[in-house]
């Protein structure tokens, strides 16, 4: 394929980058090692596979995630287009049927004549005109090549996924359907716990046996570091008896729809597919041994006889020290026509990764046309994420998802949090509307 650019990785970020490039008339070679080779966490052959969760976060505009998704739509996001067609009910969140979502993205990419997909493992970083979007599970060979390129300024942590259970195996007499604060439809299964039930569950959880972790050379690690946003539930529980009640098991905003009763703790389950035959345990990422997961999580009311379709797993997650390595538009300082995108840059989350892919794709196309790099205004959520990932003043860089704290304050002081967030979102979305017209 002559006169093409390379995009390495067909996850959310890579597919978005390839899509943006093709829509601007640029020929793309999309390099993806699946299905010849899989990472420890990936199982499906399709592109844009969602591993940890099927949720793309809150929909309401007055939230960081809702704001970000609206900005992505304004920029012609492939993720948003396919997510809308693959959505499943999830209260106030946008959740998708994982398989259908992946199939839709794969079809769109394969049907685009300017994108050629090459099934092979990339083992080096191109000299120019490329987007590296290999995600948090970048293969060992490419990791080594990237490490050599950036001079060893490379960071690692571990990430975890939650288990999935069969809907048919849930004891519906012990649960109820509701969404927190009644937002949207009553799409979540709620497993309520009284204090004694919680105490028993907590004690078993913190004493359960975890699976051994392996370092990158295959050797076992005695300890590990994790990103706070994807903390294994057993590690979170070890911080204190009530930690879970302020986290994934918080009962706030959840009442029984008939009796109005409130509970000491609540475990929520969210639909994995449109048919609602599978549900995942929200916030229950774990590194427990499979047998221990079955034993401990079966103590949750309603899950006593649950059939586990997938146990939770913990896997390697890799990202670069972006503030020292990348420009604001996601290009490599030492090789400006090479861009990085996705979670490997330290933007944390599905939609954040996709958004970075959009920016990398747009900017690679602009660099080929000798145009100025596109950096969204700092008042936009995408612009704020771009600046966070390239802020050279940051000394202890950690992955970051979208949040309102990244945005500059409003000129007008608004005391009410909800009203303030809505004003921030409107300001950013209007700014993105103006910017998008010039692209």
Secondary structure, DSSP 8 states (H G I E B T S, - for coil): --S-EEEE--SHHHHHHHHHHHHTT--EEEEE-TTTS--SS---SSSS---S-SEEEE--TTSHHHHHHHHHHHTT-HHHHHHHHSEE--TTEEEE-HHHHHHHHHHHHHH-TTEEEEES---S--SSSEEE--GGG--HHHHHHHHHHTTT-EEEEEEE-EEEEEGGGS-GGGEEEE-GGG-SS--EEEEEE-HHHHHHHHHHHHTS-B--EE-TTS-EES---B-GGG--HHHHHTT-TTTGGGTTT--TT---TTT----SEEEEEEESSTT--EEEEEEEE--B-HHHHHHHHTTSTT-TT--EEE---EEEEEEE-HHHHB-TTSEETTEEEEEE-SGGGTB-SHHHHHHHHHHHHHHHHHHHTT-------TTSHHHHHHHHTT-TT-SS---B---GGGS---SS---SHHHHHHHHHHHHHHHHHHHHHT-
